[in-house]
Each structure stands twice: as structure tokens, then as C-alpha cells.
Amino acid sequence: MAETKQGSDLGTGLSVLFGLIVVLASLATATAAYLSETQGSDTMQILSAVGLTVALVAAGLAVAVIHLYE
């Protein structure tokens, strides 16, 4: 009798979710940087930095999830 191992789609789903978070955080970073430049606001620079941090952490988690659930 042949046995097959069925993999989980959890890794793919989570990596797609974190990839979507990366895209949204990157858009927030670009928007906040543009508003910071046009308005001269320091608050927008902080928001841009937070968006960049979220994008980098989510990208790292997306790669880690692929390796974890593979």
C-alpha cells in the first residue's frame, strides 16, 4: 500500500497574507513620505518609518513561514 504525504496550504496562505501586508505597508510608507515632503511634517516621517518597519518585519515573516510550514 502506497502512502502519500499531503502538505498543508497554511504556509502558502500565510506567506500570501504577509506579502499583502508588505504591499500595503510599502504604499503607506510612500504616501507618508510624499506627504512629509509636501507638508513639511515630522509626524509623517515617523509614520513613514513605522510603515517601513512593518513592511520589513512582514517580509521576514513571509519568508520564515514558507520555510516553517514546508
C-alpha positions in Angstrom: 0.0 0.0 0.0 1.4 3.3 -1.0 1.4 6.2 1.5 1.4 9.8 0.4 2.1 12.8 2.5 -0.3 15.7 2.0 1.2 19.0 2.6 -0.6 21.9 4.3 -1.5 25.1 2.4 -1.0 27.1 5.6 2.5 28.2 4.6 1.3 29.4 1.2 -1.7 31.2 2.7 0.3 32.9 5.4 3.0 34.0 3.0 0.4 35.5 0.7 -1.1 37.3 3.7 2.2 38.7 4.9 3.0 39.6 1.2 -0.2 41.6 1.1 0.8 43.3 4.4 4.1 44.2 2.8 2.5 45.8 -0.2 0.1 47.8 2.0 2.8 48.9 4.4 5.0 49.9 1.4 2.2 52.0 0.0 1.7 53.6 3.4 5.5 54.4 3.6 5.4 56.0 0.1 2.3 58.0 0.9 3.6 59.2 4.3 7.0 60.2 2.7 5.2 62.2 0.0 3.0 64.0 2.5 6.0 64.7 4.7 7.8 66.3 1.8 4.9 68.4 0.6 3.7 69.4 4.1 7.0 69.5 6.0 5.5 67.5 8.8 7.8 65.5 11.2 4.8 63.3 12.1 4.6 62.0 8.6 8.3 61.0 8.8 7.5 58.9 11.9 4.5 57.3 10.2 6.7 56.5 7.2 9.3 54.9 9.4 6.6 52.8 11.1 5.3 51.7 7.7 8.8 50.7 6.6 9.3 48.7 9.8 6.0 46.9 9.4 6.9 46.1 5.7 10.4 44.7 6.7 9.0 42.6 9.5 6.2 41.2 7.4 8.6 40.3 4.6 10.8 38.4 7.0 7.8 36.6 8.4 6.6 35.7 4.9 10.0 34.0 4.2 10.1 32.3 7.6 6.5 30.9 7.2 7.5 29.3 3.9 10.4 27.5 5.5 8.5 26.7 8.6 5.4 25.0 7.0 7.2 23.4 4.0 
